[in-house]
Amino acid sequence: MIEKSNLKLMLNKCNINLEYTHNIFKPELLLLVDCQYAQGNVEKFEADNIMIIDHHISVVDITDNCFIDSSYQSCSTIIWNLLLDEHFPVNEYPELVVALLYGLYTDTACFADLYNHNDLTMKNQLYHKQPLFEQLTKSNMSLAEFMISTDALHNHYFDIDKRFAIVDVLKCDQSVLGIIGDFIIQVDLVLLSFAYTENDISYQISLRSCHPNLPANTIAEYICDGIGSGGGHVNKAGGRIIKDKLHEKYGQQNIFSIINTLLCRYMDENNITF
């Protein structure tokens, strides 16, 4: 379910009808966008034809029904290019323009990490003075989420030798974890940030990295092995740890100790020193 205030605002202002469901009748075509069936946060439904459009590293077998290209920074850009290939007049639909831009904005740390040619081209062609887009960029966090973030930043753990930070965050949206991670990775001594938050049956995790020997997606997969699922990109990743599986594998150890131990073990096994 969507809880983030800025996403709710975008859905409302851009007239995007979204329905959350656990049941659908077997469709002729099922299209997965910005995700893949092998990922833990994707529920599987039966369909005659399944197609995937995604910009994450492929975790499924590539077929003619897949457009997966991790060179793109945002799935919004892939959608934009596909629309252009079909000669669809994107610029004539201002709400679509705002939605595509906002997808790119959130995937590239507010455009700060924007570097790919295709993504830059979309931004340059679509970005101009748009009050709705400006409103969305100023609505990334509610007051309650701001208070959660400041508390988390105050209580972070930092390993000065291995150069990683771990942040335990009160229950919040995954996107807030990302905002916290984006902030912490800007600290000069931090090369990897790991933020996590607890919900009813699991922990959501978010990783940020700025060192080639610390690929966020690989570390997320390593941490979640046997207890959940994780993945993403080399500089940013996320995942989910299932509480029941965590306790089966590690007993009654607390989540912080497990994460700390696994991060240290990953660096030791890969001979990573600073």
JODAVEN-V282331 format. One record per helix or strand. SS is the DSSP state (a for helix, b for strand). FROM is the first residue (numbers start at 1). TO is the last residue. Records with the same first field share a line. If there is no record, write none. Layout:
# JODAVEN-V282331
SS=FROM-TO / FROM-TO
This chain:
# JODAVEN-V282331
a=5-13 / 75-85 / 90-92 / 94-107 / 117-126 / 131-137 / 143-154 / 174-184 / 216-224 / 243-250 / 255-269
b=27-33 / 47-54 / 66-68 / 157-159 / 164-169 / 192-198 / 202-209 / 228-232 / 236-242
